[in-house]
Amino acid sequence: SPPDRSTIMPLETRLDEFQPDSRHDHAEKYGKGGVKELENGRIRYYGEVQPANKAGEMAGRRYVHEYDAATGRSRGWHETVDQAGNVRQVRPELNNGSKTHYQFDRNGNYTGSW
C-alpha cells in the first residue's frame, strides 16, 4: 500500500549543539516562510517558496526543517507545492545521500516515487 505522507520523513539526525533558547535562531535560519508548532510538540520551520523554473501547475519548492525538543532530533525535506499551496512532492534529506522523491496528486493521494 502507498505510504502516508506523514510517515515519509527523512532519517533523523542528532543536533547536540541545539539549545532550547536558540529557537529564534532556527526560525531565522529555516523559518523565513513560517513556523508551525505541532500538536506532538515538534516545531516545523518552513523556508520561503523558491519559484518554479517554468510556468505551470507547480509554484515552486521549499525546504522544511522539523525539530523535536523532547528528543533533540531534527529532520528536513524538500517540498514542491502547486499553485494552490498543496504539497505535491516530498524529497527527504537523508544522511546516506540517497534521493527518493514521493509524489502526490492535487487531492493529497500518493501516486508514486522515483
N, C-alpha and C positions, 0 to 999 in steps of 0.2 A: 504494500500500500504506500501511497506517496507520503513523504514526511510532512509534518506540521511545521508551518513557518516558524512557530515559536521555538521549535527544537533545533532548527538549523542555525546553530550558533557555533562560532569557532572555538577551538581549543583554548581553554582559559590559561592565563599566564599570571604569575605572581608579581605584584608591584610592591616590593618591600619598602621602596622609598616613599610610597604614598602615605601621607598623613591626613587624618580627617579634616584638619583645618586648611588643607590645600584644595578644598572643593572649588573655591573660586578660581584657582589656577587651572584646574581641569576644565571648568566652564569656559575660561578664556582660550584654552588650547583646543578643546574638542567641541565646545558647545555654541559656536557662533550662530548656528541655525536653530538653537533652542535646547532646553534642558527639561527632562521629564523625570519626576520621582515615581517609581513603580510601586505597586502595592506590596511587592515582596521585599521592599527596602533598597532595591538596586536603583542606581541613578543612571539614566541614559542621556548621553550628550550627542546632539545632532550637529554635524557640520553643515555649512551652507551648501545648497544645491549648486553644483557646477553645471552650467547649461550643456545640453547635448551638442555634439559636433554638427549634426544636421537636423533640420526641422522635421517634425513628425510626431508620433504618438508619445514618445518619451521626452520628458522635460530635462532630465539630466541625472547626475549621480551625486551621492553624498557619502561621507564616512560617518559611521555611528560607533561610539565608544561607550561601553557599559561598565560600570564599576559596582562591585558588591562590597559594601563596607563591612558586612558580617564576616566575610572570608578574606578580604584584602585582595581578591582576584579581579582581573579585568579582562575584557574581550572586545573585539572590534570586528566590523564588517562593512562592506560597501553595499549600498542600496541604489538601485536605479528606480526612479519614480516616474510615473506618467504625468501627463498634463493636469490630471485631476488630483495628483498628490498621492496616488496609491503606489505601494511598493510592488514593483513588478519583477525585480531580480535582486537576489542576495548573493554576495560572494564573501564568505568568511575569510578573515585574515588568520591563517594557520601558521604555526611555528615551523612546520615541516616544509614550507614553500609550495605546497600543492594549492592549486586554484580551481575550485569547483564552483560553478555558477548554478543557482537554483532559480527557476523561472516560474512566474505565476501569471494567470490571466487577470483581466480587469476586475474580476469578482473575488480575487484572492485565492483561487484554486491552483494547486500545484500542477504544472504542465510538463516539467521535465528538468533535467540537469545535464551539464556537459563540463 
